[in-house]
């Protein structure tokens, strides 16, 4: 084998090993690559209690109940709703009808216990993934998010 052929074999073998490594990493992380799951996806995938994940959707109207630092609310995508409990200070712009992404775990009763809550950062922001999920379900057709459009009226 000439020097040029050995170099080509070495490069091809290296690329093959790299491709296998990337494939194994992606296979191992296939469920955690998603930024968040909507309530419908949580129901469909039967996510087991105790597994950590992100839940995203809209804060259901009339669902926010505060008791000091303990807050309970529901996250909905209009097809399904999941009750959420959170202990801590919510973002200033958190309110009903707005896009939210929470991070935590489901308990055995199907209630999501969040340890962090992310809300929109200005009056027209909605996480792109939440907007896309709402559009796919036919809830939001574009323009302003549903809550922001209601506020403008």
C-alpha positions, 0 to 999 in steps of 0.5 A, a space after each residue: 500500500 502506498 502512503 496515499 492509500 494508507 492516509 485515505 484508509 486512515 481518514 475513512 476509518 476515522 470518519 466511520 468511527 466518528 459516525 458510529 460515536 455520534 450515532 450512539 450518542 444520538 440514540 442514547 439522548 433521543 428522548 432528551 433532545 426535545 426541548 419540551 413535551 406538550 400535555 398531549 405528548 405526555 399523555 401519548 408517551 405515558 411518561 413514567 412518574 419520577 422521570 425528569 422532563 420539560 412541560 410546555 404549553 399555555 397556562 390554563 385560564 382560571 387555574 392559578 392558585 397561590 398560597 404564599 410561595 406555593 403555586 398551583 396552575 395547569 398547563 394546557 395545549 387545549 387538547 389535554 391539561 396537566 396540573 402543575 405545582 411549584 414552590 418559589 417565586 414565579 417570573 414577573 410576567 407569568 400569568 394565565 393564557 401565556 406560554 410557559 415551559 416548566 421543568 420537573 417530574 410527574 408524581 404518581 397522581 399525574 400532577 407535574 411538580 416543577 422546580 423551575 418555571 420559564 415565562 415569556 420575556 415581553 408582551 409578544 414572546 412565546 417560545 417558538 416550540 410552544 407556538 409550533 405545537 399550538 399551530 400544529 394542533 390548530 389552536 393558534 393560527 399566527 399573529 399574536 399569541 392567543 393571550 396577547 391578542 386578547 389583551 389588545 382587544 
